[in-house]
Amino acid sequence: MKIQVIATIALIAVAAPGLAAAETLAAKSAGGVAIRYNDLNLQNAPDAKAMLHRIREAAVDICQPGETGIEATERFETCYRKTVDEAVARLDAPRVTAALNPTGGERKLARLH
């Protein structure tokens, strides 16, 4: 069976002066991250949620939430949301999109175990 992968979207570096991590983030995201999902059936809700969890984990890895402070937190959150949104859009799997955007319309950052 062919292994299916998606590459997370290259991070769109926020163009703001003084972003120390921007170069690192752009360099890391330029190659993207492969996310395997050949073991999932994206047509069912539990597997779609599992795929979304994998995308979120990859986004955390790409955006590297290691710094502290308000500005660093804002940079991470912006990077994280853009990376997840773009990866889900590129995947084009309706159940994964539905898992990202619950009917209440409220989005929360994922808790990683």
C-alpha positions, -999 to +999 in steps of 0.1 A: +000+000+000+013+034-009+022+056+021+003+088+019+019+120+033+012+156+034+037+183+039+027+210+063+025+244+047+057+264+048+053+288+076+045+323+066+069+343+087+053+372+103+070+403+089+076+423+120+109+438+131+127+421+159+114+386+154+145+367+166+129+333+159+117+342+124+148+329+106+148+297+125+111+291+119+113+299+082+143+276+078+127+247+097+094+251+079+109+255+044+112+217+041+079+210+057+071+180+078+057+147+065+026+135+083+018+099+076-019+089+075-020+057+056-033+040+088-063+063+090-096+065+072-102+102+070-139+095+062-147+086+098-147+111+127-123+093+151-096+090+124-101+126+113-096+137+148-064+116+150-052+133+118-059+167+132-040+158+164-010+148+142-012+181+123-013+200+156+017+181+169+037+189+138+027+226+141+040+227+176+073+212+164+075+237+136+066+267+157+088+257+187+071+272+217+103+274+238+105+311+245+086+329+272+070+362+273+039+378+257+056+385+223+070+350+221+036+335+230+018+356+203+044+346+177+039+309+186+001+312+185+001+330+151+025+304+137+006+275+151-028+287+138-015+295+104+003+262+101-026+241+113-051+260+091-030+258+060-022+221+065-059+212+070-069+233+039-042+215+018-053+181+030-088+189+018-105+162+040-140+174+050-140+154+083-107+168+094-119+203+085-150+197+106-129+185+135-109+218+133-140+240+131-165+226+156-202+236+151-199+261+179-173+280+159-150+282+189-114+272+184-090+262+211-053+254+211-048+217+213-035+201+245-007+177+236-003+147+258 
